[in-house]
Amino acid sequence: MSVLHPTEGEYIQHHLEHWQLNLQNWTFTHGQSGFWVLNFDTFLISILCGLLFISLFWVAARRAVVGVPGKLQNAVEMLLEYLDGIVQDTFRGTSKLIGPLGLTIFVWVFIMNFMDLIPVDLFPAIASLFGVHDFRAVPTDDPYLTFALSITVFLLIIYYNFMGKGVVGVVKELFTHPFGKWLFPLNILFRLLEEIVKPVSLSLRLYGNLFAGELIFILIALLPCWKLWHLGFVAGLMLGFIWSMFHLLIILIQAFIFMMLTIVYLSMAKTEIH
């Protein structure tokens, strides 16, 4: 790849490569796959986004006052009240975990999604100053991260199944629902498919929307290179701004959907089927 004058294909490929860490020999690489290969840029940015989330809420809690709240405290309180109302309306029963879980999912996923609105060349350019040639700054356009999030939800679904129904209730439901006890092989098959589809749909929905959004930003960034556009740079800025405004709604909705589906799935897991 020509560093100074990459072709359109090289430019796109460059922005789709991860900065990777091979855990077998602890060396940084790119363009590899395998169980021991970690997309280190995804890991790093997701941790930083999590720390940003914790820091913001820690500062809001430390500065909280009884009287007239500041802007940060007011925003956090409004968000907490809104999400708490959603949890109460959606989740059947009581749980000390669901409220904080919903808040964490929504804010953390939103911050990671928001990285997609940062200019696509900014983080790769900063990384290149430290000798890193490939760097992707949007954690949620990495299927490994979205699957990791959804697997965590899947484990919580299993936990809430047993917590709400007990071992006997789970086994009874597994063998008798929805076709009755005489068709228990079909019941087990349908139940396994149902449970597997939940984390898969969660992860692919989030990954697909963010990957498509990033790809469109990359294509918009290429507009000044197209000879067909005499005002390519201006057109690129205008299209980038328009897509950013639209994509802001997408990243907000995707964070909300991931949170809502998690709460719904956990509520379904805890509720007995009659």
C-alpha positions as CSV (number, residue, x, y, z in Angstrom):
1,M,0.0,0.0,0.0
2,S,1.3,3.4,-0.9
3,V,1.3,5.5,2.3
4,L,1.2,8.9,0.6
5,H,-1.1,8.1,-2.3
6,P,-3.3,5.1,-1.6
7,T,-5.9,3.9,-4.0
8,E,-9.6,3.9,-3.1
9,G,-9.4,0.1,-2.5
10,E,-6.2,0.5,-0.3
11,Y,-7.8,3.3,1.7
12,I,-10.9,1.3,2.5
13,Q,-8.9,-1.8,3.3
14,H,-6.6,0.2,5.6
15,H,-9.6,1.4,7.6
16,L,-11.0,-2.1,7.9
17,E,-7.8,-3.6,9.4
18,H,-7.5,-4.0,13.2
19,W,-4.5,-3.4,15.4
20,Q,-4.1,-6.9,16.8
21,L,-2.2,-8.6,19.6
22,N,-1.2,-12.2,19.2
23,L,-1.5,-13.7,22.7
24,Q,0.7,-16.6,22.0
25,N,3.9,-14.6,21.4
26,W,2.6,-11.2,22.7
27,T,3.4,-9.4,19.4
28,F,1.3,-6.8,17.6
29,T,0.2,-7.6,14.2
30,H,-2.7,-7.1,11.7
31,G,-4.8,-9.1,9.2
32,Q,-4.7,-12.3,11.3
33,S,-7.5,-14.4,12.8
34,G,-7.7,-17.1,15.4
35,F,-8.6,-17.8,19.0
36,W,-5.3,-16.3,20.3
37,V,-5.5,-13.1,18.2
38,L,-7.1,-10.1,20.1
39,N,-8.3,-7.0,18.3
40,F,-6.3,-4.8,20.6
41,D,-7.8,-1.5,19.3
42,T,-11.3,-2.7,20.1
43,F,-10.2,-3.8,23.5
44,L,-8.4,-0.5,24.2
45,I,-11.2,1.8,23.1
46,S,-14.0,-0.1,24.8
47,I,-12.1,0.0,28.1
48,L,-11.5,3.8,27.6
49,C,-15.2,4.3,26.8
50,G,-16.1,2.3,30.0
51,L,-13.7,4.5,32.1
52,L,-15.3,7.6,30.6
53,F,-18.7,6.4,31.5
54,I,-17.6,5.6,35.1
55,S,-15.8,8.9,35.5
56,L,-18.8,11.0,34.3
57,F,-21.1,9.3,36.7
58,W,-18.6,9.4,39.5
59,V,-18.1,13.2,39.1
60,A,-21.9,13.7,38.9
61,A,-22.3,11.7,42.2
62,R,-19.5,13.6,43.9
63,R,-20.9,17.0,42.9
64,A,-24.5,16.1,43.6
65,V,-26.4,18.7,45.7
66,V,-29.8,18.8,47.3
67,G,-30.7,22.2,46.0
68,V,-30.4,23.4,42.4
69,P,-28.5,20.7,40.4
70,G,-25.8,21.5,37.9
71,K,-26.1,20.6,34.2
72,L,-24.2,17.2,34.6
73,Q,-26.2,16.2,37.7
74,N,-29.5,17.2,36.0
75,A,-28.6,15.2,32.9
76,V,-27.7,12.1,34.9
77,E,-30.8,12.3,37.1
78,M,-33.1,12.7,34.0
79,L,-31.4,9.7,32.4
80,L,-31.7,7.6,35.6
81,E,-35.4,8.5,36.1
82,Y,-36.1,7.7,32.4
83,L,-34.3,4.3,32.4
84,D,-35.7,3.4,35.8
85,G,-39.2,4.0,34.5
86,I,-38.5,1.8,31.5
87,V,-37.2,-1.0,33.7
88,Q,-40.2,-0.8,36.0
89,D,-42.6,-1.0,33.0
90,T,-40.7,-3.8,31.2
91,F,-39.3,-6.1,33.8
92,R,-41.7,-8.3,35.7
93,G,-40.8,-8.7,39.3
94,T,-38.0,-7.0,41.3
95,S,-34.2,-7.2,40.9
96,K,-31.5,-4.9,42.1
97,L,-29.4,-5.8,39.1
98,I,-31.7,-4.9,36.2
99,G,-31.7,-1.1,36.8
100,P,-27.9,-0.7,36.9
101,L,-27.5,-3.2,34.1
102,G,-29.8,-1.3,31.8
103,L,-28.1,2.0,32.6
104,T,-24.6,0.5,32.0
105,I,-25.6,-1.1,28.7
106,F,-27.3,2.0,27.4
107,V,-24.6,4.5,28.3
108,W,-21.5,2.3,27.5
109,V,-22.9,1.1,24.2
110,F,-23.9,4.6,23.2
111,I,-20.4,6.0,24.0
112,M,-18.8,3.2,22.0
113,N,-21.2,3.9,19.1
114,F,-20.5,7.6,19.3
115,M,-16.9,6.9,18.3
116,D,-18.3,6.4,14.8
117,L,-19.0,10.1,14.6
118,I,-15.3,11.0,15.1
119,P,-13.6,11.6,11.7
120,V,-12.5,8.3,10.3
121,D,-8.9,9.4,9.7
122,L,-8.3,11.0,13.1
123,F,-7.5,7.9,15.3
124,P,-5.5,6.1,12.5
125,A,-3.4,9.3,12.1
126,I,-2.8,9.6,15.8
127,A,-1.9,5.9,16.0
128,S,0.5,6.2,13.1
129,L,2.5,8.7,15.2
130,F,3.3,5.8,17.6
131,G,4.1,3.4,14.8
132,V,0.7,1.7,14.6
133,H,-0.4,1.5,10.9
134,D,-3.9,0.0,11.4
135,F,-6.4,1.2,14.0
136,R,-10.2,1.1,14.2
137,A,-11.8,3.3,16.7
138,V,-15.4,2.0,16.8
139,P,-15.6,-1.0,19.1
140,T,-19.2,-1.9,18.2
141,D,-18.4,-2.4,14.6
142,D,-16.3,-5.4,15.7
143,P,-18.4,-8.6,15.8
144,Y,-16.1,-10.0,18.5
145,L,-17.1,-7.3,20.9
146,T,-20.8,-7.4,20.1
147,F,-20.8,-11.2,20.5
148,A,-19.0,-10.8,23.8
149,L,-21.7,-8.4,25.0
150,S,-24.5,-10.7,23.8
151,I,-22.9,-13.8,25.4
152,T,-22.9,-12.0,28.7
153,V,-26.7,-11.3,28.3
154,F,-27.1,-15.0,27.3
155,L,-25.5,-16.1,30.6
156,L,-27.7,-13.8,32.5
157,I,-30.7,-15.2,30.8
158,I,-29.7,-18.7,32.0
159,Y,-29.2,-17.4,35.5
160,Y,-32.6,-15.7,35.6
161,N,-34.3,-18.8,34.2
162,F,-33.1,-20.9,37.2
163,M,-33.5,-18.0,39.7
164,G,-37.1,-17.4,38.7
165,K,-38.3,-20.9,38.0
166,G,-36.0,-23.2,39.8
167,V,-34.4,-26.4,38.3
168,V,-37.7,-28.3,38.2
169,G,-39.5,-25.4,36.5
170,V,-36.8,-25.0,33.9
171,V,-36.7,-28.7,33.1
172,K,-40.6,-28.9,33.0
173,E,-40.7,-25.9,30.6
174,L,-38.0,-27.3,28.5
175,F,-39.7,-30.7,28.0
176,T,-43.4,-29.6,27.8
177,H,-43.5,-26.2,26.0
178,P,-44.9,-25.4,23.5
179,F,-46.2,-28.7,22.1
180,G,-46.8,-30.8,25.2
181,K,-44.8,-33.5,26.9
182,W,-45.3,-36.1,24.1
183,L,-43.4,-34.0,21.6
184,F,-40.5,-33.2,24.0
185,P,-37.8,-33.6,21.3
186,L,-39.4,-30.8,19.3
187,N,-39.8,-28.7,22.5
188,I,-36.1,-29.1,23.3
189,L,-35.1,-28.2,19.8
190,F,-37.3,-25.1,19.6
191,R,-36.1,-24.0,23.0
192,L,-32.5,-24.3,22.1
193,L,-33.0,-22.4,18.8
194,E,-34.9,-19.7,20.7
195,E,-32.2,-19.2,23.3
196,I,-29.4,-19.2,20.6
197,V,-31.2,-16.7,18.4
198,K,-31.4,-14.1,21.2
199,P,-27.6,-13.4,21.6
200,V,-27.0,-13.9,17.9
201,S,-29.7,-11.3,16.9
202,L,-28.5,-8.9,19.6
203,S,-24.9,-9.0,18.4
204,L,-25.5,-8.9,14.7
205,R,-28.0,-6.1,14.9
206,L,-25.6,-3.8,16.7
207,Y,-22.6,-4.9,14.6
208,G,-24.4,-4.6,11.3
209,N,-25.7,-1.0,11.9
210,L,-22.4,0.3,13.1
211,F,-20.3,-1.4,10.5
212,A,-22.5,0.0,7.7
213,G,-22.3,3.4,9.3
214,E,-18.5,3.4,9.4
215,L,-18.3,2.1,5.8
216,I,-20.5,5.0,4.6
217,F,-18.2,7.5,6.5
218,I,-15.2,5.9,4.7
219,L,-16.9,6.2,1.3
220,I,-17.8,9.8,2.0
221,A,-14.2,10.5,3.0
222,L,-13.2,9.3,-0.5
223,L,-15.4,11.8,-2.3
224,P,-12.6,14.4,-2.8
225,C,-10.6,11.7,-4.7
226,W,-13.4,11.2,-7.3
227,K,-12.6,13.2,-10.4
228,L,-16.3,13.3,-11.3
229,W,-16.9,15.7,-8.4
230,H,-15.4,19.2,-9.2
231,L,-16.4,20.3,-5.7
232,G,-15.7,16.9,-4.1
233,F,-14.3,18.3,-0.9
234,V,-17.3,20.6,-0.3
235,A,-19.7,17.8,-1.2
236,G,-17.8,15.4,1.2
237,L,-18.2,17.9,4.0
238,M,-21.9,18.4,3.4
239,L,-22.6,14.7,3.0
240,G,-20.5,13.9,6.1
241,F,-22.5,16.4,8.1
242,I,-25.8,15.1,6.9
243,W,-24.9,11.5,7.5
244,S,-23.5,12.4,10.9
245,M,-26.8,13.9,12.0
246,F,-28.7,10.9,10.7
247,H,-26.2,8.4,12.2
248,L,-26.4,10.1,15.6
249,L,-30.1,8.9,15.7
250,I,-29.0,5.4,14.7
251,I,-26.3,5.0,17.4
252,L,-28.8,6.3,20.0
253,I,-31.5,3.9,18.8
254,Q,-29.1,0.9,18.7
255,A,-28.0,1.5,22.3
256,F,-31.6,1.8,23.4
257,I,-32.6,-1.4,21.5
258,F,-29.7,-3.4,22.9
259,M,-30.7,-2.3,26.4
260,M,-34.5,-2.9,25.9
261,L,-34.1,-6.4,24.4
262,T,-31.8,-7.3,27.3
263,I,-34.4,-6.3,29.8
264,V,-37.2,-8.0,27.9
265,Y,-35.2,-11.3,27.6
266,L,-34.4,-11.3,31.3
267,S,-38.0,-10.6,32.1
268,M,-39.1,-13.5,29.9
269,A,-36.5,-15.7,31.5
270,K,-37.8,-15.0,35.0
271,T,-41.5,-15.4,34.1
272,E,-43.0,-18.9,34.2
273,I,-44.9,-20.1,31.1
274,H,-48.3,-21.5,31.8
